[in-house]
Amino acid sequence: MEKIQKYTAHDGMEGDLFIVDNSALNIMPFFCPVCEFIMNSHEDFGSHSEFSCCEECKTTFAEPNREKWNSGWRPTEKDLNTYKGRILGQSLNLFLNDEDN
């Protein structure tokens, strides 16, 4: 829904200000609301639309606790810190061409 309001600028000029209600839009955040890691994969988009979290949080927390999750349950800060430590402790696997070595 769009609303139009009049405004007066500092220089005395008048104009229209358009206010758009975009609350119905499904906007995905840059970071997972649960673990706070970046949302960066196609799977994250699907997981966010279903569970409001990234794919990893969906797999780790939401699906095993689906009923509690749907009722508002979220992992404790202690559980999240353990989870984040495990994720951050994983090594990165980089595949390079022979030309890059």
Residue frames as a rotation matrix with the C-alpha (Angstrom) as fourth column:
MET 1
0.588 0.809 0.000 0.00
0.809 -0.588 0.000 0.00
0.000 0.000 -1.000 0.00
GLU 2
-0.508 -0.773 0.381 1.42
0.789 -0.595 -0.155 3.37
0.347 0.222 0.911 -0.94
LYS 3
0.542 0.608 -0.579 0.72
0.773 -0.632 0.060 6.61
-0.329 -0.481 -0.813 0.88
ILE 4
-0.122 -0.540 0.833 1.60
0.691 -0.649 -0.319 10.12
0.713 0.536 0.452 -0.23
GLN 5
0.488 0.200 -0.850 2.46
0.785 -0.527 0.327 12.83
-0.382 -0.826 -0.414 2.27
LYS 6
0.737 -0.235 0.633 3.42
0.197 -0.822 -0.534 16.42
0.646 0.519 -0.560 1.61
TYR 7
0.356 -0.661 -0.661 6.69
0.874 -0.015 0.485 17.74
-0.331 -0.750 0.573 2.98
THR 8
0.973 -0.171 0.156 8.54
-0.110 -0.934 -0.339 21.02
0.204 0.312 -0.928 3.04
ALA 9
0.369 -0.918 -0.144 12.29
0.803 0.393 -0.447 20.93
0.467 0.049 0.883 2.53
HIS 10
0.021 -0.480 -0.877 14.77
0.837 -0.471 0.278 23.17
-0.546 -0.740 0.392 4.35
ASP 11
-0.907 -0.417 0.060 14.89
0.372 -0.724 0.581 25.49
-0.199 0.549 0.812 1.34
GLY 12
-0.500 0.790 -0.354 11.11
-0.432 -0.582 -0.689 26.02
-0.751 -0.191 0.633 1.48
MET 13
-0.595 0.273 -0.756 10.35
-0.718 0.244 0.652 23.84
0.362 0.931 0.051 -1.54
GLU 14
0.060 0.692 0.719 7.37
-0.758 0.501 -0.419 21.52
-0.650 -0.520 0.554 -1.20
GLY 15
-0.548 -0.222 -0.807 7.16
-0.739 0.579 0.343 18.03
0.391 0.784 -0.482 -2.57
ASP 16
0.645 0.761 -0.068 5.58
-0.682 0.614 0.398 14.62
0.345 -0.211 0.915 -2.21
LEU 17
-0.558 -0.724 0.406 6.99
-0.826 0.532 -0.188 11.86
-0.079 -0.440 -0.895 -0.03
PHE 18
0.270 0.622 -0.735 5.92
-0.644 0.684 0.342 8.36
0.716 0.381 0.585 -1.00
ILE 19
-0.393 -0.298 0.870 5.62
-0.866 0.439 -0.240 5.88
-0.310 -0.848 -0.430 1.85
VAL 20
0.025 0.320 -0.947 5.45
-0.663 0.715 0.223 2.26
0.749 0.622 0.230 0.78
ASP 21
0.327 0.161 0.931 4.32
-0.846 0.489 0.213 -0.50
-0.422 -0.857 0.296 3.12
ASN 22
0.033 -0.401 -0.916 6.57
-0.738 0.608 -0.293 -3.42
0.674 0.686 -0.276 2.28
SER 23
-0.278 -0.117 0.953 5.78
-0.897 0.387 -0.214 -5.49
-0.344 -0.915 -0.213 5.38
ALA 24
0.731 0.614 0.298 4.25
-0.450 0.762 -0.466 -8.18
-0.513 0.206 0.834 3.16
LEU 25
0.504 -0.621 -0.600 7.55
-0.640 0.198 -0.742 -8.75
0.579 0.758 -0.298 1.37
ASN 26
0.960 -0.277 0.037 9.58
0.197 0.766 0.612 -11.79
-0.198 -0.580 0.790 2.41
ILE 27
0.605 -0.792 0.082 13.04
-0.565 -0.499 -0.657 -10.26
0.561 0.351 -0.749 2.73
MET 28
0.749 -0.422 -0.511 15.88
0.563 0.812 0.154 -12.59
0.350 -0.402 0.846 3.67
PRO 29
0.884 -0.461 -0.073 18.48
-0.310 -0.696 0.647 -11.12
-0.349 -0.550 -0.759 6.03
PHE 30
0.383 -0.843 -0.377 22.20
-0.689 0.011 -0.725 -11.15
0.615 0.537 -0.577 5.28
PHE 31
-0.736 -0.666 0.119 22.91
-0.536 0.466 -0.704 -13.07
0.413 -0.582 -0.700 8.48
CYS 32
-0.278 0.610 -0.742 21.12
0.377 0.779 0.500 -16.02
0.883 -0.141 -0.447 10.06
PRO 33
0.229 0.459 0.858 18.91
-0.580 -0.644 0.499 -14.81
0.781 -0.613 0.119 12.94
VAL 34
0.981 0.147 -0.129 19.93
-0.004 0.675 0.738 -17.88
0.195 -0.723 0.663 14.97
CYS 35
0.531 -0.839 -0.118 23.69
0.815 0.467 0.344 -18.41
-0.233 -0.278 0.932 14.52
GLU 36
0.726 -0.148 -0.672 24.53
-0.116 -0.989 0.093 -15.00
-0.678 0.011 -0.735 13.01
PHE 37
-0.449 -0.807 0.383 26.64
0.332 0.247 0.910 -16.54
-0.829 0.536 0.158 10.22
ILE 38
-0.578 0.176 -0.797 26.19
-0.665 -0.668 0.335 -15.17
-0.473 0.723 0.503 6.70
MET 39
0.340 0.732 0.590 23.33
0.073 0.605 -0.793 -16.52
-0.938 0.312 0.152 4.60
ASN 40
-0.175 -0.594 -0.785 25.08
-0.729 -0.458 0.509 -17.34
-0.662 0.661 -0.353 1.35
SER 41
-0.966 -0.190 0.174 23.62
-0.037 0.772 0.634 -20.37
-0.255 0.606 -0.753 -0.37
HIS 42
-0.529 0.807 -0.261 20.53
-0.478 -0.029 0.878 -21.32
0.702 0.589 0.401 -2.30
GLU 43
-0.273 0.393 -0.878 19.67
0.594 0.787 0.168 -23.75
0.757 -0.475 -0.449 0.49
ASP 44
-0.855 -0.085 -0.512 19.74
0.481 -0.499 -0.721 -20.89
-0.194 -0.862 0.468 3.01
PHE 45
-0.790 0.610 -0.051 16.96
-0.573 -0.707 0.416 -19.14
0.218 0.358 0.908 1.06
GLY 46
-0.136 0.761 -0.634 14.73
-0.150 0.617 0.773 -22.20
0.979 0.200 0.030 1.31
SER 47
-0.378 -0.081 -0.922 15.54
0.802 0.469 -0.370 -22.81
0.463 -0.879 -0.113 4.95
HIS 48
-0.985 -0.006 -0.174 14.85
0.097 -0.850 -0.517 -19.20
-0.144 -0.526 0.838 5.84
SER 49
-0.532 0.844 -0.066 11.44
-0.653 -0.359 0.667 -19.24
0.540 0.398 0.742 4.18
GLU 50
0.135 0.595 -0.792 10.50
0.092 0.789 0.608 -22.40
0.987 -0.155 0.052 6.10
PHE 51
0.379 -0.071 -0.923 12.28
0.860 0.397 0.322 -21.98
0.343 -0.915 0.211 9.47
SER 52
0.927 -0.067 0.370 13.67
-0.114 -0.988 0.106 -18.38
0.358 -0.141 -0.923 9.52
CYS 53
0.488 -0.845 0.218 17.24
-0.367 0.027 0.930 -19.62
-0.792 -0.533 -0.297 9.77
CYS 54
-0.112 -0.633 -0.766 20.13
-0.992 0.026 0.124 -20.85
-0.058 0.773 -0.631 7.61
GLU 55
0.425 0.237 -0.874 20.40
-0.514 0.858 -0.017 -24.40
0.745 0.456 0.486 6.24
GLU 56
-0.540 -0.719 -0.437 22.90
0.003 0.517 -0.856 -25.44
0.842 -0.463 -0.277 8.95
CYS 57
-0.831 0.295 0.471 20.64
-0.544 -0.255 -0.800 -24.23
-0.116 -0.921 0.372 11.78
LYS 58
0.216 0.924 -0.316 17.69
-0.958 0.263 0.117 -25.92
0.191 0.277 0.942 10.09
THR 59
0.232 -0.201 -0.952 19.55
-0.213 0.944 -0.252 -29.23
0.949 0.261 0.176 10.02
THR 60
-0.696 -0.668 -0.263 21.11
0.130 0.243 -0.961 -28.90
0.706 -0.704 -0.082 13.47
PHE 61
-0.970 0.245 0.007 18.34
-0.086 -0.315 -0.945 -27.28
-0.229 -0.917 0.326 15.49
ALA 62
-0.438 0.874 -0.213 15.03
-0.876 -0.467 -0.117 -26.79
-0.201 0.135 0.970 13.68
GLU 63
-0.049 0.466 -0.884 14.28
-0.661 0.648 0.378 -30.14
0.748 0.603 0.276 12.06
PRO 64
-0.640 -0.193 -0.744 15.18
0.285 0.839 -0.463 -32.32
0.714 -0.508 -0.482 15.08
ASN 65
-0.772 0.357 -0.526 13.00
0.481 -0.214 -0.850 -30.07
-0.417 -0.909 -0.006 17.26
ARG 66
-0.778 0.404 0.482 10.29
0.344 -0.368 0.864 -29.20
0.526 0.838 0.147 14.74
GLU 67
0.241 0.946 -0.216 7.36
0.752 -0.041 0.658 -29.03
0.614 -0.321 -0.721 17.16
LYS 68
0.245 -0.230 -0.942 9.27
0.816 -0.476 0.329 -26.98
-0.524 -0.849 0.072 19.73
TRP 69
-0.794 -0.604 0.076 10.74
0.528 -0.623 0.577 -24.80
-0.301 0.498 0.813 16.96
ASN 70
-0.493 0.691 0.529 7.31
0.463 -0.306 0.832 -24.02
0.737 0.655 -0.169 15.55
SER 71
0.563 0.680 -0.469 6.21
0.747 -0.177 0.640 -23.07
0.352 -0.711 -0.608 19.08
GLY 72
0.863 -0.218 0.455 9.05
-0.239 -0.971 -0.012 -20.54
0.445 -0.099 -0.890 19.38
TRP 73
0.787 -0.613 0.073 11.85
0.216 0.384 0.897 -22.60
-0.578 -0.690 0.435 20.94
ARG 74
0.729 -0.678 -0.092 15.41
-0.358 -0.263 -0.896 -21.65
0.584 0.686 -0.434 19.98
PRO 75
0.334 -0.664 -0.669 18.74
0.664 0.669 -0.332 -23.13
0.668 -0.334 0.665 21.12
THR 76
0.845 -0.098 -0.525 20.34
0.421 -0.482 0.768 -21.77
-0.328 -0.870 -0.367 24.26
GLU 77
0.776 -0.617 -0.129 23.28
-0.624 -0.724 -0.293 -19.42
0.088 0.308 -0.947 24.06
LYS 78
0.034 -0.762 0.647 25.51
-0.627 0.488 0.607 -22.21
-0.778 -0.426 -0.461 25.40
ASP 79
0.311 0.158 0.937 24.35
0.463 0.836 -0.294 -24.59
-0.830 0.525 0.187 22.63
LEU 80
0.989 0.073 0.127 24.87
0.146 -0.502 -0.852 -21.86
0.002 0.862 -0.508 20.03
ASN 81
0.503 -0.864 0.019 28.38
-0.838 -0.483 0.252 -21.13
-0.209 -0.142 -0.968 21.28
THR 82
-0.057 -0.472 0.880 29.28
-0.169 0.873 0.458 -24.83
-0.984 -0.123 -0.130 21.10
TYR 83
0.599 0.392 0.698 27.81
0.598 0.360 -0.716 -25.01
-0.532 0.847 -0.018 17.60
LYS 84
0.964 -0.249 -0.096 29.64
-0.260 -0.795 -0.548 -21.87
0.060 0.553 -0.831 16.44
GLY 85
0.213 -0.934 0.288 32.92
-0.769 0.022 0.638 -23.17
-0.602 -0.358 -0.714 17.86
ARG 86
0.062 -0.122 0.991 32.50
0.299 0.949 0.098 -26.41
-0.952 0.290 0.096 15.93
ILE 87
0.846 0.307 0.436 31.73
0.501 -0.175 -0.848 -24.54
-0.184 0.935 -0.302 12.69
LEU 88
0.834 -0.547 -0.067 34.61
-0.551 -0.821 -0.147 -22.09
0.026 0.160 -0.987 13.13
GLY 89
0.142 -0.811 0.567 36.97
-0.577 0.398 0.713 -24.97
-0.804 -0.428 -0.412 13.91
GLN 90
0.670 0.138 0.730 36.37
0.414 0.746 -0.521 -26.68
-0.616 0.651 0.443 10.58
SER 91
-0.456 -0.869 -0.190 39.15
0.203 -0.310 0.929 -26.39
-0.867 0.385 0.317 8.05
LEU 92
0.421 0.522 -0.742 38.48
-0.599 -0.454 -0.660 -24.77
-0.681 0.722 0.122 4.70
ASN 93
0.020 -0.361 0.933 38.82
0.557 0.779 0.289 -27.05
-0.831 0.513 0.216 1.72
LEU 94
0.367 0.011 -0.930 40.19
-0.589 -0.771 -0.242 -25.10
-0.720 0.637 -0.276 -1.20
PHE 95
0.383 -0.207 0.900 40.56
0.628 0.773 -0.090 -26.77
-0.678 0.600 0.426 -4.54
LEU 96
0.287 -0.399 -0.871 43.07
-0.540 -0.818 0.197 -25.13
-0.791 0.414 -0.450 -6.82
ASN 97
0.994 -0.055 -0.099 44.06
-0.065 0.440 -0.896 -25.95
0.093 0.896 0.434 -10.35
ASP 98
0.434 -0.901 0.014 47.63
0.860 0.419 0.291 -27.10
-0.268 -0.114 0.957 -10.92
GLU 99
0.072 -0.370 0.926 48.16
0.659 -0.679 -0.322 -23.75
0.749 0.634 0.195 -12.64
ASP 100
0.688 0.312 0.655 47.39
-0.199 -0.788 0.583 -21.95
0.698 -0.531 -0.480 -9.37
ASN 101
0.928 -0.339 -0.152 49.98
0.293 0.415 0.862 -23.85
-0.229 -0.845 0.484 -7.30
